[in-house]
Structures are given as structure tokens and as C-alpha cells.
Amino acid sequence: MKPFREFLIFERSRPGKIGCPLPELDVPEIDLTESLPEMVRDELDVFPEVSEVEVVRHFTRLSQWNFGIDQGMYPLGSCTMKHNPRINEAMAALPGLAGAHPLARPRHIQGCLALIHELQTYLSDITGLPHCSTQPAAGAHGEFTGILLIKALLDHKGEKRTTVIVPDSAHGTNPATASLCGFDVKEVPSDERGCVDVAKLAQMIDDQTAGMMITNPNTLGIFETHIREIADMLHAKGAYLYMDGANMNALVGKTKPGDMGVDVLHLNLHKTFSTPHGGGGPGAGPICCTAELAPFLPKPWVTQLEDGSYTWQHDCPDSMGKVHGWYGQFGVLVRALTWILTLGREGLVRHTEHAVLNNNYLRKMLEPHYEIPFKAPTLHETVFNDKRQQIHGVSTMDIAKSLLDYGFHPPTVYFPLVVHGALMVEPTETESRGELNRFARALIDIAERSASDPESVRNGPLTTQIQRADETTAARYPVLRWLPEQKES
Ligand SMILES: *Cc1c(COP(=O)(O)O)cnc(C)c1O
């Protein structure tokens, strides 16, 4: 067989001869010289030319201006910042995968199609929801696709329902999604345990309710024990249950949202499934759903033919269409499948147990020093607040900034909104006990200094290259072209 790259060059040199039915392209051709003449240039004043070492130094320097999981613990609650095993990178870089062209004929990319199909099968297995689309590019994008899916089904049934219910502890993308999809958002309060107030919810569900978005475990790290009851209540009124699966790090291999009555959910491959994230890099937010919702999934679908081969199915009459160019963030899908296969069934269960154990180990160490507003047991993350430090005039922001002095990235702060001064810690399963101890010691030291020398915590960080920024000025007048030489001036 011809190497893949050679095939591409060959086909491109005779574009008229590509014999396969191309995916529909609804992008109009635009003549740039006419429509945007000022954007077109035919010569460069200076052709940028740099030596290899200059390029290496440039990117190495840039990489050091930020903090990443490769440098230390990154306990950003809800975001699940875990180690990205390097085997993921090795697999994603395989030439046949990294070099595959989206226009290649299915018979030339059988491996890629099989890979997507296999990943979808695993994700369906993990979630207990039999159908999957890997097209959405992020969690928020998955939410958007999932709520559109419910909308498409309701339209199909000729129902015009207007509202989506969202808990007050939800991630901001939930109400934003519902609103973007044209629904009115109704907020259901949390009860004293930190879970959805089921009695209040019962009063809110009516014949205008299209669905509810729930996060489980919720953003307090607490399992929504009434989720089955909530699903039944919604279904009884003809509404659907969307689950925000960003916290699946607490559930994988242990329990399945499909068994809880969830109709559709998104997964954050760049959180739970260990693919790298942060800095706006590519992620992926596949959605899994029930058979009832499946006909409306984004197209094309990857399907297996009777002879065992795979193809793109474009003929999906009820599909909502495309939500992403081409077929999703393929490189991220490769990494997620690699992670699943590396761990295997047993490994996935152990991964979840370690994520929950690490969090509770940390919680026990920190509990004597930081207030936990909702006392219910937590799974993979715990939300503390600054109540005990406020007595000394020290706030969550001061604690977060001071952590930089100890070499740690701060936890998520001031989220979820139901907790005043929230400090949301998620260690993930990839931190060692030694690292958890070091992190706890840092936070305990800050708690002690908050009592003995609050001024020093308020002024933190004290040892970093750049000291505490004036946040208002930083937000209003961001300096985006900072160079080390300018520091002196
Ligand atoms: C991260 C997150 C999202 C959004 O996911 P993105 O991939 O960042 O778009 C939604 N809900 C919760 C609870 C999250 O933690």
C-alpha cells in the first residue's frame, strides 16, 4: 500500500479526479481581492527569518511564562487538571493518524474511522447511554449540542416547550447554553445538603418544561442522591434530563448516568479522559444519549457496514446537521481512547477510586483549618470557604494568591456561586501522597499565617517574579506584549 502522505499529494494534484462523494461543503467561495482588498498583499516588507535556536528559545520562554500541570499540582476544582500520560501523545503523533486528511476517502482512513467508532462504543459503555457523537469540541459545545438535541426531538413531536431548569450551583455554561438554544432559564435552589431541592423542583416542572440540566456529582462535589427520582419526575411531565458530565472523574466505572435516568450528557475528554487542556487548546465534548434522541445527533455518523468496514453516513434525515467543521477534534479523540485502553476496565475503576480517595485525604487534612460550608460527603472535589480567615481580614483571593509562593497553582475560586468565598479543590488521581501532603502543608501554613500575620497573606505572593497585580488595572488595561527587558522601566 502507498504511504498515506504520498496518496494525498497524488490526489491533490488532480483534484477533479477524486472519485469519492465529498462531504457537503456549504462554504461559499469568496474572492478576497474584491471583498477584503486591504487584507490581501502580494509582497512582504521583511520576510521573518529566525534560526532554529531562536525558535526553540522563543517557545521555551513562552512555555515558562505560564504554569502547567507538568510543573506542579494544579488543583483547579471542576476543571480536573490531571496528568496527560505521554503515551497519549505518542499515539496521537502516529503519522497515519496525525497526517490523515479530512477529505480522504473512507477506505483510506479505515483506522481513523474504526478509532472513532471504538471510542464512541467505550463512551457509551461508560455512560450507559447507547448513542454517541464525538463532534462537539468542548464541554460547553457538548451542552449546546445536547440541548439542541432535546429541542430537535420536541420539535419533531410538535411540542413547543419554553423552559429549562438549572440548579443554582450550576456551571455558568449551563444557563448560557439553555439561553443560547432559545429557552428561558428557571433556577432551582439547593437544599441544606447542597443538592437540588427536590420539593421545590417538583413545583417548578410543568408542561412548559423542556428539560433540566444537572451536574452529578454537582459542583460542590456532592452526589445528587435523588437523581433517579428527578429523572422520573421530569419524564412523567414529558421533559428530559441533561447531565453535565464534567465531573465524571468521580463516576467512571462505578456507576452509569444512563442507569440514573439521564437522557443525554456531555463528557469533557480534556478533563476526565486526561487529554491536555488549558490555554485555549483543543478539547472535546462528546455527547452520549438515549435511542429516542439519537436520530437528531450531528452528522455525518461513523457507521460500520455489514462487511465490517467503516464509513461516513451522510444520509441522516432527522440530524441537526453539523456542529463542527469536519469530524471533531480528532487528536483529542485519539488521546482519550489511548487513555481508556491503557487503563482497561479495572484501571478505570481504580482511577475513580483514587480520585475520590485523594480528595478525601486532602479534605481530612484541611478540615481543621478551613470551613466546609456543605458538610455532606464529597467525591472527587471539595469546596471550602474563607469564613475562618475572614475574621483576620484574609479573603479567598489572598489565600489563592499566596499559594503561588509555595509553587502551587491556586484552586478554583469564587465558584460555585452558592458558596460565599468558595475555594474549590480537586487534586485528581494523578497526584502522589507526597504531593498532597505538600499542598496541604502549604494551605495549612497560609491558614496559620492568616491568624499570626494576616498582612503578609494579604500581600501575597511575595516571592514570585511579578508581585500581586492590581486586578482592576490588569483587567482594564491588559499589557499583552510584555517583554522581560521592559521590567526595569
Ligand atoms: C469545565 C466545565 C464545563 C465546560 O466545559 P468546557 O470544556 O470548558 O467548555 C461545564 N460544566 C462544568 C461543571 C465544568 O466543570
Ligand as a Chemical Component Dictionary entry (heavy atoms), coordinates in Angstrom:
data_LIG
# 
_chem_comp.id                   LIG 
_chem_comp.type                 NON-POLYMER 
_chem_comp.pdbx_formal_charge   0 
_chem_comp.three_letter_code    LIG 
# 
loop_
_chem_comp_atom.comp_id 
_chem_comp_atom.atom_id 
_chem_comp_atom.alt_atom_id 
_chem_comp_atom.type_symbol 
_chem_comp_atom.charge 
_chem_comp_atom.model_Cartn_x 
_chem_comp_atom.model_Cartn_y 
_chem_comp_atom.model_Cartn_z 
_chem_comp_atom.pdbx_ordinal 
LIG C1 C1 C 0 -15.496 22.697 32.550 1  
LIG C2 C2 C 0 -16.961 22.634 32.794 2  
LIG C3 C3 C 0 -17.882 22.909 31.775 3  
LIG C4 C4 C 0 -17.493 23.451 30.414 4  
LIG O1 O1 O 0 -16.579 22.676 29.742 5  
LIG P1 P1 P 0 -15.564 23.318 28.685 6  
LIG O2 O2 O 0 -14.902 22.156 28.075 7  
LIG O3 O3 O 0 -14.660 24.215 29.461 8  
LIG O4 O4 O 0 -16.390 24.093 27.698 9  
LIG C5 C5 C 0 -19.214 22.759 32.066 10 
LIG N1 N1 N 0 -19.636 22.365 33.284 11 
LIG C6 C6 C 0 -18.774 22.109 34.290 12 
LIG C7 C7 C 0 -19.301 21.655 35.616 13 
LIG C8 C8 C 0 -17.407 22.232 34.076 14 
LIG O5 O5 O 0 -16.544 21.990 35.073 15 
# 
loop_
_chem_comp_bond.comp_id 
_chem_comp_bond.atom_id_1 
_chem_comp_bond.atom_id_2 
_chem_comp_bond.value_order 
_chem_comp_bond.pdbx_ordinal 
LIG C1 C2 SING 1  
LIG C2 C3 SING 2  
LIG C2 C8 DOUB 3  
LIG C3 C4 SING 4  
LIG C3 C5 DOUB 5  
LIG C4 O1 SING 6  
LIG O1 P1 SING 7  
LIG P1 O2 DOUB 8  
LIG P1 O3 SING 9  
LIG P1 O4 SING 10 
LIG C5 N1 SING 11 
LIG N1 C6 DOUB 12 
LIG C6 C7 SING 13 
LIG C6 C8 SING 14 
LIG C8 O5 SING 15 
# 
